[in-house]
């Protein structure tokens, strides 16, 4: 049985099919960031695999960023990574 509490963390996405972006810069920003929201999109059909959305403020910043992860049985990738749109 795997003890998930003790596994090492690598600051990148695992290789996934033809998605070669390992998101190292993203994970560097997420380290020590303040998470302000985390969950699934209200419309699960918008993102492959249902998606995971994380809104965060990187350390030393005042702007809210958003990352949207998509995934399948073949892997996980970032569909979007950028400043969160502040318009209603």
N, C-alpha and C positions, 0 to 999 in steps of 0.2 A: 504494500500500500504506500502511496506517495504522501509524504508529509509536506503539504503545500505551504505550511507556515515557515518552512526552512529552505525552500528552493531559492536559488540565486535569481536575481533580476538583471536582464540585459536591456539597456536603454534603446531598443529598436524593435521593429516588427519582424517576425520571422519571415523568411522567403515564402512567397505565395504565388504559385503559377507564374503568369506573365507580369505580375505586379512586382517591380524591382525596387521601388522606393521603400527604403527601410525606416523612414521617418525618424532618423536620429535627431534632427533639429527640433522636431515636434516634442520628442520625449525629453530633450534638454529643457525646453520651455515648460513642460509639465512638471519637471522636478522642482520642488519647492513652490509651485504655483498654488494659488488659492482656488479651490474648486467652488464654483457658485451654483452650478446645476449639473445634474447627471441623470441620464435616463434614456428612454427610447423615444423616437419621434411619435407624435400623436397619430400620424398616419404611417403605419408600419410598411405600407407599400412603397413609400418614397425611397427607401434604402434597402439594398439587397441584404437578406438575412434578418430584416427587422431593424437593424442598426443600433448603434449606441452613440449618444450625443453627450459631449462633455463641454460645458462652458467654464472657462477658467481665466484667472488673471495671473499672468506670469510675474514672478518675483521682480520687483523694481518697476512694474508697470501700473498704470491706472486703467488700461483698456481691457475690455473683455474679449477674449478670443473664443472661438468655437472649433471643435474637431468633431467630425462625424465619421465613425467607423462603420464599414460594411463587412460582411463575412459570409462565407459559405463553408462547405466541408473541405474546400481546397485552401482556405486561408483567410486572413483578415487584412484589410487595407484601409487607408484614410481616404474617404471620398471627398472630404472638404477639410481644410485647415486654414483658418484665417480669422480676421476680425469679425466679431458678431455684429450683425446689422442692428442698429439701435432704433430704427424706425418701427412704429407699431404695425 
